[in-house]
Amino acid sequence: MSSSTQRHVELVLQDAVRDYRQALNGLLQAMYADHSSKGRLHSGTTVRAAIRIMDDLACDAVQSTAAKVRDIPRDADVFVAFRTAMSDLIEFFRDEMPTVVRMASGRMPCEPNSSVEAAALALFSEMESKIERKIDIAEFQLSPQPREQTSPTPTDQISKTGRRPAPFWDDMWASIARDLYDGDLKPQTQAEIEHAMLLWIENHGYSAAVSTVRARARRLWDLINGN
């Protein structure tokens, strides 16, 4: 992707994410005020309403933002930038969950209601999985279409760096799996998995948003713990 196209994509995505973040703040505040006036702020209704707001905004963000960048010349990096932006938006939504729990439980941040918190995070995870599926579907619309050719040349198959143009995630997962199998990686927390992934990415000359890596580290950590 050329530098001008990359900048175009970044501006489109940044503007979209900023708008949805502002929209979430406004809608949540309005919902809190409405529930407070009706005497149902401190209840599970507040959690469900907050998740519903996030779900609606996230679904719209995926659809409308994909439509915006679809008109930009297709390039593999376009989808990477799109997924990163959507992951950052979901991470921003996740950061709002402690406030949602506090509002629903009526307690101070240092005294969370464990049952309300667990229910809230479970609902959020369901919503996040739904959005991830929508993002995956968008990949087929944003990824460059394969060109028909009778005899691929080596330059078509190998990138300028000498690596095949497949995403680096497969290589990273293979390395992490080997370290887990050999016992070189014995994570006690999700953060340790995230650190190992970020270190591999940096050492191999790649880059990825922390939120994107964190989502993958969380999935692996959940599997390790049987969740």
C-alpha positions as CSV (number, residue, x, y, z in Angstrom):
1,M,0.0,0.0,0.0
2,S,1.4,3.4,-1.0
3,S,2.1,6.0,1.7
4,S,-0.7,8.2,0.5
5,T,-3.2,5.3,0.4
6,Q,-2.0,4.2,3.9
7,R,-2.6,7.7,5.2
8,H,-6.0,7.8,3.6
9,V,-7.0,4.5,5.3
10,E,-5.6,5.7,8.6
11,L,-7.6,8.9,8.5
12,V,-10.8,7.2,7.5
13,L,-10.5,4.6,10.3
14,Q,-9.4,7.1,13.0
15,D,-12.3,9.3,12.2
16,A,-14.8,6.4,12.4
17,V,-13.4,5.0,15.6
18,R,-13.5,8.5,17.2
19,D,-17.1,8.9,16.2
20,Y,-18.2,5.5,17.7
21,R,-16.3,6.1,20.9
22,Q,-18.1,9.4,21.3
23,A,-21.4,7.8,20.5
24,L,-20.9,5.1,23.1
25,N,-20.1,7.7,25.8
26,G,-23.2,9.7,24.9
27,L,-25.6,6.7,24.8
28,L,-24.3,5.2,28.0
29,Q,-24.7,8.5,29.9
30,A,-28.2,8.8,28.5
31,M,-29.0,5.3,29.5
32,Y,-27.7,5.7,33.1
33,A,-29.8,8.9,33.5
34,D,-32.9,7.1,32.2
35,H,-32.4,4.1,34.4
36,S,-31.7,6.3,37.5
37,S,-34.9,8.3,37.0
38,K,-36.9,5.0,36.7
39,G,-35.2,3.5,39.8
40,R,-33.6,0.6,38.0
41,L,-30.0,1.8,37.6
42,H,-28.6,-0.7,40.2
43,S,-29.8,-3.8,38.4
44,G,-28.9,-6.3,35.7
45,T,-31.1,-4.3,33.4
46,T,-28.3,-1.7,33.2
47,V,-25.7,-4.3,32.2
48,R,-28.0,-5.7,29.5
49,A,-28.8,-2.3,28.2
50,A,-25.1,-1.3,28.1
51,I,-24.1,-4.5,26.2
52,R,-27.0,-3.9,23.8
53,I,-25.7,-0.4,23.1
54,M,-22.2,-1.7,22.5
55,D,-23.5,-4.5,20.3
56,D,-25.5,-2.2,18.1
57,L,-22.6,0.3,17.8
58,A,-20.0,-2.4,17.1
59,C,-22.2,-4.1,14.4
60,D,-22.7,-0.7,12.7
61,A,-19.0,0.2,13.0
62,V,-18.0,-3.0,11.2
63,Q,-20.5,-2.6,8.5
64,S,-20.2,1.1,7.8
65,T,-16.4,1.3,8.2
66,A,-15.8,-1.7,5.9
67,A,-18.0,0.1,3.3
68,K,-15.9,3.2,3.6
69,V,-12.5,1.5,3.1
70,R,-13.9,-0.8,0.4
71,D,-13.8,2.1,-2.1
72,I,-10.0,2.5,-1.4
73,P,-7.8,0.5,-3.8
74,R,-7.6,-3.0,-2.4
75,D,-4.5,-4.1,-0.6
76,A,-3.7,-6.7,2.0
77,D,-2.7,-4.0,4.4
78,V,-6.2,-2.4,4.2
79,F,-7.8,-5.3,6.0
80,V,-5.0,-5.4,8.6
81,A,-5.6,-1.7,9.3
82,F,-9.4,-2.3,9.4
83,R,-9.2,-5.2,11.8
84,T,-6.8,-3.3,14.1
85,A,-9.1,-0.3,14.2
86,M,-12.1,-2.6,15.0
87,S,-10.1,-4.4,17.7
88,D,-9.1,-1.0,19.2
89,L,-12.8,0.0,19.3
90,I,-13.8,-3.2,21.0
91,E,-11.0,-2.7,23.5
92,F,-12.3,0.8,24.2
93,F,-15.8,-0.8,24.8
94,R,-14.2,-3.3,27.2
95,D,-12.6,-0.5,29.2
96,E,-16.1,0.9,29.9
97,M,-17.2,-2.4,31.6
98,P,-15.9,-1.5,35.1
99,T,-18.1,1.6,35.0
100,V,-21.1,-0.4,33.8
101,V,-20.6,-2.9,36.6
102,R,-20.2,-0.1,39.2
103,M,-23.4,1.5,38.0
104,A,-25.3,-1.8,38.0
105,S,-24.1,-2.8,41.4
106,G,-24.2,0.6,43.1
107,R,-20.7,0.1,44.6
108,M,-17.5,2.0,44.5
109,P,-14.9,0.8,41.9
110,C,-12.8,-0.8,44.7
111,E,-15.8,-2.9,45.8
112,P,-17.1,-4.6,42.7
113,N,-20.0,-7.0,42.9
114,S,-18.5,-10.3,41.8
115,S,-21.7,-11.8,40.5
116,V,-22.7,-8.7,38.5
117,E,-19.1,-8.4,37.2
118,A,-19.0,-12.1,36.1
119,A,-22.4,-11.8,34.3
120,A,-21.4,-8.6,32.7
121,L,-18.1,-10.0,31.3
122,A,-19.9,-13.1,30.1
123,L,-22.3,-11.0,28.1
124,F,-19.5,-8.9,26.8
125,S,-17.5,-12.0,25.6
126,E,-20.6,-13.2,23.7
127,M,-20.9,-9.8,22.1
128,E,-17.2,-9.7,21.2
129,S,-17.3,-13.2,19.6
130,K,-20.3,-12.1,17.5
131,I,-18.3,-9.0,16.3
132,E,-15.2,-11.0,15.6
133,R,-17.3,-13.2,13.3
134,K,-18.6,-10.1,11.5
135,I,-15.0,-8.8,11.1
136,D,-13.9,-12.2,9.7
137,I,-16.7,-11.9,7.1
138,A,-15.6,-8.4,6.1
139,E,-12.1,-9.9,5.4
140,F,-13.5,-11.5,2.2
141,Q,-14.8,-8.1,1.0
142,L,-11.7,-6.1,1.8
143,S,-8.9,-8.6,0.9
144,P,-7.4,-8.2,-2.6
145,Q,-9.0,-10.5,-5.1
146,P,-6.6,-13.2,-6.6
147,R,-5.5,-12.6,-10.1
148,E,-6.0,-15.4,-12.7
149,Q,-2.8,-16.6,-14.2
150,T,-1.7,-19.8,-15.9
151,S,1.8,-20.0,-14.5
152,P,2.7,-18.1,-11.3
153,T,6.2,-16.7,-11.3
154,P,8.5,-16.8,-8.3
155,T,8.1,-13.0,-7.9
156,D,4.3,-13.5,-7.6
157,Q,4.8,-16.0,-4.8
158,I,7.6,-14.4,-2.8
159,S,7.5,-10.9,-1.3
160,K,10.3,-8.4,-1.5
161,T,11.6,-9.5,1.9
162,G,11.9,-13.1,0.7
163,R,9.0,-14.3,2.8
164,R,5.7,-15.5,1.4
165,P,3.0,-12.9,1.7
166,A,0.9,-15.0,4.1
167,P,0.0,-13.4,7.4
168,F,2.7,-13.8,10.1
169,W,0.2,-15.0,12.7
170,D,0.7,-18.7,11.7
171,D,4.4,-18.5,12.2
172,M,3.9,-16.8,15.6
173,W,1.4,-19.4,16.7
174,A,3.7,-22.2,15.7
175,S,6.5,-20.6,17.7
176,I,4.3,-20.1,20.8
177,A,3.1,-23.7,20.5
178,R,6.6,-25.0,20.3
179,D,7.7,-23.0,23.4
180,L,4.7,-24.3,25.3
181,Y,5.4,-27.9,24.3
182,D,9.1,-27.6,25.1
183,G,8.4,-25.9,28.4
184,D,10.3,-22.7,27.5
185,L,7.0,-20.8,28.0
186,K,5.2,-21.5,31.3
187,P,2.7,-18.7,31.6
188,Q,1.1,-17.9,34.9
189,T,-0.9,-15.0,33.6
190,Q,-2.5,-13.9,30.3
191,A,0.0,-10.9,30.4
192,E,2.9,-13.4,30.1
193,I,1.4,-14.9,26.9
194,E,0.8,-11.4,25.5
195,H,4.4,-10.4,26.3
196,A,5.8,-13.5,24.5
197,M,3.6,-12.8,21.4
198,L,4.7,-9.1,21.3
199,L,8.3,-10.1,21.7
200,W,8.1,-12.6,18.8
201,I,6.4,-10.0,16.6
202,E,9.0,-7.3,17.4
203,N,12.0,-9.7,17.0
204,H,10.8,-10.8,13.5
205,G,10.4,-7.3,12.2
206,Y,6.6,-7.1,12.3
207,S,4.1,-4.9,14.1
208,A,0.6,-5.3,15.6
209,A,-1.7,-3.3,17.8
210,V,-1.5,-4.3,21.4
211,S,-5.2,-4.8,21.5
212,T,-5.1,-7.2,18.6
213,V,-2.4,-9.3,20.3
214,R,-4.2,-9.1,23.7
215,A,-7.4,-10.6,22.1
216,R,-5.4,-13.6,20.8
217,A,-3.5,-14.0,24.1
218,R,-6.8,-14.0,26.0
219,R,-8.1,-16.8,23.7
220,L,-5.1,-18.9,24.4
221,W,-5.2,-18.2,28.1
222,D,-8.8,-19.2,28.2
223,L,-8.0,-22.5,26.4
224,I,-5.1,-23.2,28.8
225,N,-7.5,-22.7,31.7
226,G,-10.2,-24.8,30.2
227,N,-12.6,-21.9,29.5
